[in-house]
Amino acid sequence: MNPVWIYLAIVIWFALGSIISWQARKRLGKGIAEYFLANRQIGSVIGAFTLSATVYSAFMMIGLVGLVYSTGIGAFGFEIVFLAASLVLMALFIPRFWIAGKKYGYVTPAELLGDRYENRAIAVIVAIIFIITLIPYTAVQLMGAGFLTETLSGGGIPYWLGSLILPIIAFVYAWWAGMRSVAWTDALQGIIMLIGSLALLGFIWVAFFPEGMFSTITTSFPEKLEFTWGFNMWLGLCLPWIFFMLLIPQVSQRFFIMKD
């Protein structure tokens, strides 16, 4: 793809996001809860989009898709376990997080854990662990942005530039107007990802599988339907991912931002 179209798409995306972020800025009040939690006033629709956009970031939209393509149905089974576990954990813990946040004024999951075990040291240790583990997690997102722009542009946009531009835009949205800006722009990106994914799925189905997707895979790529993972590998990935929604701070913190 011509790099000009990629730059144009980024400019349009940034312009739309900036308008949304500006509207969020006008509603920005004072206080920690206002900046980091949008004063706990995010509605259910925006809340669903910001949670989804946070979970389905570069490592999942690019890395997990690539894992499914390269290793076959084993990765799909692992993803189904993650999805089922996430639904159960969210049903069990989101109401508890939300009630505790409202009652005690928690801003982060680390604060909740510190109070739960009546030990401030636990809160400090958890916060430090979150910061340390977010370093490689964030690095993966930057790599994903770089690989995506470089690949789509056929090398016209260098990897380093893609890894730099998109995170700067995200930083501006967050720094300028806090969580409300992040949640609203997440909703924009969630809508774009949803429409784009459905459009891409339809295109792939029509262009590459005119006789039916599953019948074509069965006849042309039967190895992709074989479970090639060893049990240890499958279990080793499933176990930590079962608790993904609770262990990733930028995800679990969103349990505090909902209005009701």
Residue frames relative to the residue before (quaternion, step in Angstrom):
aa qw qx qy qz dx dy dz
M 1.0000 0.0000 0.0000 0.0000 0.00 0.00 0.00
N 0.5468 -0.6179 0.4562 0.3332 3.55 -1.06 0.80
P 0.5079 -0.6764 0.4362 0.3069 3.62 -0.77 0.99
V 0.5560 0.6187 -0.3936 0.3914 3.59 1.14 -0.58
W 0.6583 0.5078 -0.3132 0.4590 3.58 0.98 -0.81
I 0.6261 0.5244 -0.3378 0.4679 3.58 1.07 -0.69
Y 0.6556 0.4965 -0.3112 0.4763 3.57 0.92 -0.90
L 0.6446 0.5244 -0.3212 0.4543 3.59 0.98 -0.84
A 0.6472 0.5147 -0.3161 0.4651 3.58 0.97 -0.86
I 0.6480 0.5115 -0.3163 0.4673 3.59 1.00 -0.82
V 0.6491 0.5168 -0.3163 0.4598 3.59 0.97 -0.86
I 0.6612 0.4940 -0.3083 0.4729 3.61 0.92 -0.88
W 0.6436 0.5209 -0.3118 0.4660 3.56 0.97 -0.91
F 0.6716 0.4910 -0.2977 0.4683 3.58 0.93 -0.89
A 0.6422 0.5263 -0.3285 0.4501 3.59 1.00 -0.79
L 0.6639 0.4872 -0.3026 0.4800 3.59 0.91 -0.90
G 0.6656 0.5045 -0.2986 0.4619 3.56 0.93 -0.90
S 0.6454 0.5269 -0.3229 0.4489 3.58 1.02 -0.77
I 0.6212 0.5277 -0.3378 0.4707 3.58 1.04 -0.74
I 0.6631 0.4940 -0.2952 0.4787 3.56 0.95 -0.93
S 0.6673 0.5044 -0.2982 0.4597 3.57 0.93 -0.91
W 0.6210 0.5405 -0.3345 0.4587 3.58 1.07 -0.71
Q 0.6354 0.5114 -0.3233 0.4798 3.57 1.03 -0.79
A 0.6406 0.5067 -0.3196 0.4803 3.58 1.04 -0.75
R 0.6204 0.5562 -0.3334 0.4412 3.57 1.04 -0.80
K 0.6520 0.5307 -0.3187 0.4377 3.59 0.98 -0.82
R 0.7153 0.4202 -0.2465 0.5010 3.58 1.19 -0.51
L 0.4452 0.7168 -0.4411 0.3055 3.56 1.29 0.00
G 0.1826 -0.7857 0.5850 0.0845 3.56 -0.77 1.08
K 0.6149 -0.5390 0.4199 0.3938 3.54 -1.23 -0.47
G 0.6563 0.5325 -0.3842 0.3716 3.52 -1.24 0.49
I 0.6352 -0.5545 0.3947 0.3652 3.53 -1.25 0.54
A 0.6699 0.5040 -0.3090 0.4491 3.59 0.87 -0.94
E 0.6232 0.5378 -0.3378 0.4565 3.58 1.06 -0.71
Y 0.7254 0.4499 -0.2586 0.4523 3.58 0.79 -1.00
F 0.7896 0.3544 -0.1753 0.4693 3.57 0.78 -1.02
L 0.7957 0.2580 -0.1341 0.5314 3.62 1.16 -0.46
A 0.4316 -0.7040 0.4567 0.3310 3.60 1.27 0.17
N 0.5899 -0.6113 0.3323 0.4097 3.55 1.15 0.80
R 0.5417 -0.6512 0.3754 0.3762 3.57 1.22 0.62
Q 0.5206 0.6609 -0.3846 0.3799 3.58 1.06 0.75
I 0.3853 0.7167 -0.4938 0.3065 3.60 1.15 0.51
G 0.4073 -0.7334 0.4980 0.2195 3.57 -0.83 1.03
S 0.7119 -0.4951 0.2999 0.3977 3.54 -1.29 0.32
V 0.6607 0.5089 -0.3234 0.4471 3.62 0.93 -0.83
I 0.6778 0.4593 -0.2853 0.4983 3.59 0.84 -0.98
G 0.6276 0.5500 -0.3323 0.4396 3.58 1.03 -0.79
A 0.6536 0.5070 -0.3096 0.4690 3.57 0.99 -0.84
F 0.6730 0.4965 -0.2999 0.4590 3.58 0.97 -0.84
T 0.6827 0.4737 -0.3132 0.4599 3.61 0.88 -0.83
L 0.6226 0.5200 -0.3446 0.4725 3.59 1.08 -0.63
S 0.6705 0.4987 -0.2971 0.4620 3.58 0.94 -0.90
A 0.6723 0.4943 -0.3024 0.4607 3.58 0.92 -0.90
T 0.6308 0.5278 -0.3296 0.4636 3.58 1.14 -0.62
V 0.6789 0.4806 -0.2849 0.4763 3.57 0.96 -0.90
Y 0.7704 0.3318 -0.1798 0.5139 3.57 0.79 -1.03
S 0.1419 0.7971 -0.5587 0.1800 3.51 0.51 1.28
A 0.8060 -0.3228 0.1806 0.4622 3.57 -1.30 -0.13
F 0.6591 0.5272 -0.3388 0.4158 3.59 0.89 -0.85
M 0.7081 0.4267 -0.2671 0.4952 3.58 1.12 -0.59
M 0.6892 0.4873 -0.2901 0.4509 3.60 0.87 -0.92
I 0.7525 0.3160 -0.1897 0.5457 3.60 1.12 -0.62
G 0.7321 0.4558 -0.2529 0.4386 3.57 0.70 -1.09
L 0.7087 0.4510 -0.2804 0.4645 3.58 0.80 -0.94
V 0.6146 0.5326 -0.3426 0.4704 3.57 1.06 -0.73
G 0.6564 0.5013 -0.3042 0.4746 3.57 0.99 -0.82
L 0.6231 0.5377 -0.3350 0.4588 3.57 1.08 -0.72
V 0.6412 0.5102 -0.3195 0.4758 3.58 0.99 -0.83
Y 0.6696 0.5067 -0.3038 0.4501 3.58 0.90 -0.92
S 0.7459 0.4366 -0.2356 0.4444 3.58 0.86 -0.94
T 0.8013 0.3037 -0.1500 0.4932 3.61 1.01 -0.71
G 0.5355 -0.6784 0.3889 0.3190 3.59 1.21 -0.06
I 0.8508 -0.2812 0.1535 0.4165 3.47 -1.37 -0.37
G 0.5019 0.6499 -0.4315 0.3736 3.60 1.19 -0.28
A 0.6564 0.5017 -0.3035 0.4746 3.57 1.00 -0.84
F 0.6182 0.5387 -0.3441 0.4574 3.57 1.07 -0.69
G 0.6471 0.5182 -0.3164 0.4610 3.58 0.98 -0.82
F 0.6363 0.5231 -0.3149 0.4715 3.54 1.05 -0.79
E 0.6526 0.5121 -0.3088 0.4652 3.58 1.01 -0.80
I 0.6316 0.5261 -0.3353 0.4603 3.60 1.01 -0.74
V 0.6236 0.5221 -0.3353 0.4756 3.59 1.03 -0.77
F 0.6435 0.5212 -0.3153 0.4636 3.58 0.96 -0.87
L 0.6692 0.5076 -0.3025 0.4505 3.58 0.90 -0.93
A 0.6738 0.4932 -0.2984 0.4623 3.58 0.86 -0.96
A 0.6664 0.4963 -0.3026 0.4669 3.58 0.92 -0.90
S 0.6354 0.5390 -0.3311 0.4429 3.59 1.01 -0.79
L 0.6497 0.5169 -0.3174 0.4582 3.58 0.95 -0.85
V 0.6619 0.5006 -0.3047 0.4674 3.58 0.96 -0.88
L 0.6873 0.4854 -0.2900 0.4560 3.59 0.84 -0.97
M 0.6490 0.5068 -0.3310 0.4608 3.59 0.97 -0.76
A 0.6425 0.5186 -0.3255 0.4608 3.58 0.98 -0.79
L 0.7040 0.4676 -0.2621 0.4660 3.58 1.04 -0.78
F 0.8270 0.3240 -0.1234 0.4426 3.56 0.80 -1.02
I 0.5568 0.6114 -0.4198 0.3741 3.63 1.01 -0.53
P 0.6651 0.4821 -0.3371 0.4599 3.67 0.80 -0.81
R 0.6608 0.5097 -0.3116 0.4543 3.59 0.99 -0.80
F 0.6337 0.5112 -0.3260 0.4804 3.58 0.98 -0.83
W 0.6790 0.5130 -0.2946 0.4347 3.57 0.86 -1.00
I 0.6668 0.4961 -0.2990 0.4689 3.58 0.90 -0.92
A 0.6670 0.4959 -0.3007 0.4677 3.59 0.92 -0.91
G 0.6464 0.5249 -0.3204 0.4517 3.58 0.99 -0.81
K 0.6542 0.5070 -0.3020 0.4730 3.56 0.98 -0.87
K 0.7174 0.4808 -0.2564 0.4341 3.56 0.86 -1.00
Y 0.8185 0.2614 -0.1049 0.5007 3.57 0.85 -0.97
G 0.4933 -0.7057 0.4071 0.3048 3.59 1.24 0.03
Y 0.2588 0.7855 -0.5261 0.1981 3.60 1.08 0.60
V 0.2358 -0.7534 0.5996 0.1314 3.53 -1.14 0.76
T 0.7951 0.1697 -0.0747 0.5775 3.59 1.09 -0.71
P 0.6068 -0.5510 0.4204 0.3892 3.60 -1.21 0.41
A 0.5860 0.5874 -0.3744 0.4140 3.61 1.09 -0.62
E 0.6294 0.5288 -0.3326 0.4622 3.59 1.02 -0.76
L 0.6373 0.5352 -0.3226 0.4508 3.56 0.97 -0.86
L 0.6799 0.4870 -0.2932 0.4633 3.58 0.88 -0.93
G 0.6333 0.5407 -0.3327 0.4426 3.57 1.00 -0.77
D 0.6828 0.4619 -0.2802 0.4918 3.58 0.99 -0.83
R 0.6240 0.5649 -0.3430 0.4169 3.56 0.99 -0.84
Y 0.7767 0.2955 -0.1568 0.5337 3.58 0.97 -0.84
E 0.4066 -0.7589 0.4358 0.2623 3.56 1.35 0.30
N 0.5985 0.5162 -0.3587 0.4966 3.53 0.97 0.95
R 0.3299 -0.7744 0.5075 0.1844 3.57 -0.37 1.23
A 0.5762 0.5972 -0.3786 0.4097 3.58 1.12 -0.60
I 0.6104 0.5476 -0.3512 0.4519 3.58 1.07 -0.71
A 0.6427 0.5212 -0.3229 0.4594 3.57 0.96 -0.85
V 0.6619 0.5046 -0.3021 0.4648 3.58 0.96 -0.88
I 0.6634 0.5071 -0.3027 0.4594 3.58 0.91 -0.93
V 0.6548 0.5062 -0.3099 0.4679 3.58 0.94 -0.90
A 0.6449 0.5189 -0.3231 0.4587 3.59 0.95 -0.84
I 0.6518 0.5058 -0.3114 0.4715 3.60 0.99 -0.83
I 0.6370 0.5179 -0.3238 0.4703 3.59 0.99 -0.84
F 0.6255 0.5387 -0.3332 0.4556 3.58 0.98 -0.85
I 0.6719 0.5041 -0.3005 0.4517 3.58 0.86 -0.97
I 0.6736 0.5026 -0.2985 0.4523 3.59 0.88 -0.95
T 0.7168 0.4498 -0.2663 0.4615 3.59 0.83 -0.96
L 0.6142 0.5544 -0.3573 0.4333 3.59 1.15 -0.45
I 0.5356 0.6346 -0.4108 0.3765 3.60 1.19 -0.39
P 0.7232 0.3805 -0.2754 0.5064 3.68 0.69 -0.89
Y 0.5925 0.5686 -0.3678 0.4363 3.60 1.08 -0.67
T 0.6775 0.4770 -0.2863 0.4811 3.58 0.92 -0.92
A 0.6183 0.5545 -0.3437 0.4383 3.58 1.02 -0.78
V 0.6296 0.5327 -0.3313 0.4584 3.58 1.03 -0.78
Q 0.6431 0.5179 -0.3293 0.4581 3.60 1.00 -0.78
L 0.6415 0.5136 -0.3210 0.4708 3.58 1.01 -0.79
M 0.6341 0.5204 -0.3242 0.4711 3.57 1.01 -0.81
G 0.6415 0.5367 -0.3221 0.4435 3.57 0.96 -0.86
A 0.6487 0.5087 -0.3153 0.4702 3.58 0.97 -0.86
G 0.6678 0.5065 -0.2991 0.4562 3.57 0.96 -0.84
F 0.6650 0.4966 -0.3000 0.4703 3.58 0.90 -0.92
L 0.6581 0.5312 -0.3160 0.4299 3.58 0.94 -0.89
T 0.7102 0.4433 -0.2745 0.4731 3.58 0.76 -0.98
E 0.6399 0.5244 -0.3305 0.4542 3.60 1.00 -0.75
T 0.6876 0.4844 -0.2848 0.4600 3.58 0.92 -0.91
L 0.6804 0.4955 -0.2981 0.4502 3.59 0.86 -0.94
S 0.7202 0.4244 -0.2466 0.4904 3.58 1.07 -0.69
G 0.4492 -0.7013 0.4461 0.3278 3.58 1.26 0.02
G 0.7154 -0.4288 0.2437 0.4950 3.56 1.13 0.63
G 0.4667 0.6991 -0.4322 0.3265 3.57 1.28 -0.08
I 0.7174 0.2764 -0.1918 0.6100 3.56 1.18 -0.62
P 0.3710 -0.7598 0.4787 0.2365 3.62 -0.43 1.11
Y 0.6735 -0.5250 0.3594 0.3763 3.52 -1.23 0.63
W 0.6818 0.5087 -0.3037 0.4291 3.58 0.83 -0.97
L 0.6559 0.5196 -0.3212 0.4434 3.58 1.03 -0.76
G 0.6498 0.5027 -0.3128 0.4767 3.58 1.00 -0.80
S 0.6553 0.5122 -0.3021 0.4658 3.55 1.08 -0.77
L 0.6913 0.4760 -0.2662 0.4741 3.57 1.22 -0.46
I 0.6847 0.5233 -0.3028 0.4071 3.60 0.82 -1.01
L 0.7242 0.4720 -0.2740 0.4215 3.58 0.63 -1.12
P 0.6643 0.4794 -0.3318 0.4676 3.66 0.88 -0.72
I 0.6099 0.5438 -0.3604 0.4500 3.61 1.04 -0.67
I 0.6367 0.5198 -0.3239 0.4684 3.58 0.99 -0.83
A 0.6610 0.5005 -0.3057 0.4682 3.58 0.91 -0.92
F 0.6386 0.5275 -0.3246 0.4567 3.59 1.00 -0.81
V 0.6406 0.5275 -0.3273 0.4519 3.59 0.95 -0.85
Y 0.6390 0.5260 -0.3287 0.4550 3.59 0.92 -0.87
A 0.7088 0.4664 -0.2654 0.4578 3.58 0.85 -0.99
W 0.6889 0.4974 -0.2880 0.4417 3.59 0.85 -0.95
W 0.6851 0.5350 -0.2922 0.3987 3.57 0.92 -0.93
A 0.8512 0.0531 0.0312 0.5212 3.59 0.80 -0.92
G 0.5650 -0.6669 0.3736 0.3105 3.60 1.15 0.44
M 0.8350 -0.2566 0.1675 0.4571 3.52 -1.32 -0.43
R 0.6127 0.5501 -0.3780 0.4233 3.61 0.97 -0.68
S 0.6429 0.5062 -0.3091 0.4847 3.57 1.01 -0.82
V 0.6481 0.5190 -0.3131 0.4610 3.58 0.95 -0.89
A 0.6850 0.4903 -0.2914 0.4532 3.58 0.85 -0.97
W 0.6794 0.4886 -0.3007 0.4575 3.58 0.90 -0.87
T 0.6826 0.4484 -0.2969 0.4948 3.61 0.93 -0.80
D 0.5625 0.5661 -0.3805 0.4673 3.60 1.17 -0.48
A 0.6307 0.5316 -0.3315 0.4580 3.57 1.02 -0.81
L 0.6253 0.5251 -0.3284 0.4749 3.58 1.01 -0.82
Q 0.7029 0.4605 -0.2698 0.4702 3.57 0.83 -0.98
G 0.6154 0.5442 -0.3460 0.4532 3.58 1.09 -0.66
I 0.6432 0.5084 -0.3141 0.4787 3.57 1.02 -0.83
I 0.6464 0.5144 -0.3170 0.4660 3.59 0.96 -0.88
M 0.6671 0.4993 -0.3028 0.4625 3.60 0.92 -0.90
L 0.6581 0.5149 -0.3143 0.4506 3.58 0.96 -0.85
I 0.6809 0.4698 -0.2871 0.4829 3.58 0.85 -0.97
G 0.6672 0.5124 -0.3016 0.4487 3.58 0.93 -0.91
S 0.6566 0.5122 -0.3122 0.4573 3.59 0.97 -0.83
L 0.6663 0.4900 -0.3031 0.4734 3.58 0.95 -0.87
A 0.6499 0.5079 -0.3177 0.4676 3.58 0.99 -0.82
L 0.6581 0.5046 -0.3069 0.4670 3.58 0.97 -0.86
L 0.6356 0.5250 -0.3277 0.4615 3.57 0.98 -0.82
G 0.6608 0.5033 -0.3059 0.4652 3.58 0.95 -0.87
F 0.6510 0.5163 -0.3135 0.4597 3.58 0.97 -0.85
I 0.6612 0.5037 -0.3055 0.4645 3.58 0.89 -0.94
W 0.6427 0.5367 -0.3239 0.4404 3.57 0.93 -0.89
V 0.7210 0.4415 -0.2493 0.4723 3.58 0.84 -1.02
A 0.7330 0.4630 -0.2459 0.4333 3.59 0.86 -0.98
F 0.8195 0.2786 -0.1126 0.4880 3.58 0.91 -0.87
F 0.7822 0.2499 -0.1399 0.5533 3.58 1.19 -0.38
P 0.0299 0.8468 -0.5304 0.0275 3.62 0.71 1.01
E 0.7066 0.4382 -0.2663 0.4877 3.60 1.14 -0.51
G 0.6961 -0.4139 0.2730 0.5192 3.57 1.26 0.10
M 0.5032 -0.6995 0.4202 0.2845 3.56 -0.75 1.05
F 0.7462 0.4341 -0.2509 0.4380 3.57 0.66 -1.09
S 0.6325 0.5124 -0.3446 0.4677 3.59 1.05 -0.64
T 0.6384 0.5206 -0.3232 0.4658 3.59 1.05 -0.74
I 0.6468 0.5073 -0.3194 0.4715 3.58 0.96 -0.85
T 0.6459 0.5379 -0.3192 0.4378 3.58 0.96 -0.87
T 0.7487 0.4042 -0.2199 0.4772 3.58 0.93 -0.89
S 0.7790 0.3670 -0.1812 0.4750 3.60 0.95 -0.85
F 0.8021 0.1567 -0.0705 0.5719 3.58 1.10 -0.67
P 0.0366 0.8503 -0.5247 0.0180 3.62 0.74 0.95
E 0.5887 0.5949 -0.3736 0.3999 3.60 1.13 -0.56
K 0.6108 0.5660 -0.3544 0.4254 3.59 1.16 -0.51
L 0.6721 0.4757 -0.2900 0.4877 3.59 1.24 -0.34
E 0.5664 0.5766 -0.3908 0.4405 3.57 1.28 0.11
F 0.4002 -0.7023 0.5369 0.2416 3.56 -1.00 0.87
T 0.0649 -0.8501 0.5225 -0.0151 3.56 -0.01 1.34
W 0.5367 0.6244 -0.4116 0.3907 3.59 1.22 -0.17
G 0.4178 -0.6446 0.5687 0.2941 3.53 -1.17 0.58
F 0.6388 -0.5498 0.3659 0.3948 3.56 -1.16 0.53
N 0.6358 0.5451 -0.3345 0.4321 3.59 0.99 -0.81
M 0.6499 0.5040 -0.3164 0.4727 3.58 0.99 -0.80
W 0.6638 0.5109 -0.3044 0.4536 3.56 0.90 -0.95
L 0.6875 0.4711 -0.2794 0.4768 3.58 0.89 -0.95
G 0.6446 0.5468 -0.3188 0.4287 3.57 1.01 -0.82
L 0.6824 0.4394 -0.2834 0.5108 3.57 1.14 -0.56
C 0.6576 0.5400 -0.3172 0.4187 3.57 0.96 -0.85
L 0.6620 0.5568 -0.3292 0.3785 3.59 0.81 -0.97
P 0.7212 0.4012 -0.2912 0.4839 3.67 0.69 -0.85
W 0.6632 0.5235 -0.3169 0.4309 3.58 1.02 -0.74
I 0.5144 0.6280 -0.4243 0.4012 3.59 1.17 -0.39
F 0.7654 0.3556 -0.1748 0.5072 3.57 1.05 -0.82
F 0.2434 0.8221 -0.4875 0.1652 3.58 1.29 0.30
M 0.6951 0.5112 -0.2914 0.4130 3.59 0.76 -1.03
L 0.7149 0.4282 -0.2513 0.4924 3.58 1.13 -0.57
L 0.7145 0.4930 -0.2529 0.4272 3.58 1.06 -0.74
I 0.6718 0.4716 -0.3024 0.4845 3.60 1.14 -0.50
P 0.4093 -0.7781 0.4091 0.2444 3.62 -0.31 1.20
Q 0.6696 0.4992 -0.3247 0.4439 3.60 0.94 -0.78
V 0.6251 0.4993 -0.3373 0.4961 3.58 1.26 -0.32
S 0.7284 0.4413 -0.2587 0.4558 3.58 0.69 -1.07
Q 0.5827 0.5685 -0.3905 0.4298 3.62 1.11 -0.47
R 0.6176 0.5586 -0.3474 0.4311 3.57 1.12 -0.56
F 0.5178 0.6146 -0.4261 0.4154 3.58 1.23 -0.15
F 0.6680 0.5132 -0.2936 0.4520 3.60 1.21 -0.46
I 0.6701 0.5791 -0.2968 0.3570 3.60 1.12 -0.56
M 0.5336 0.6700 -0.3989 0.3275 3.59 1.21 -0.34
K 0.5164 -0.6521 0.4701 0.2951 3.54 -1.12 0.75
D 0.7920 -0.1006 0.0869 0.5959 3.58 1.00 -0.80
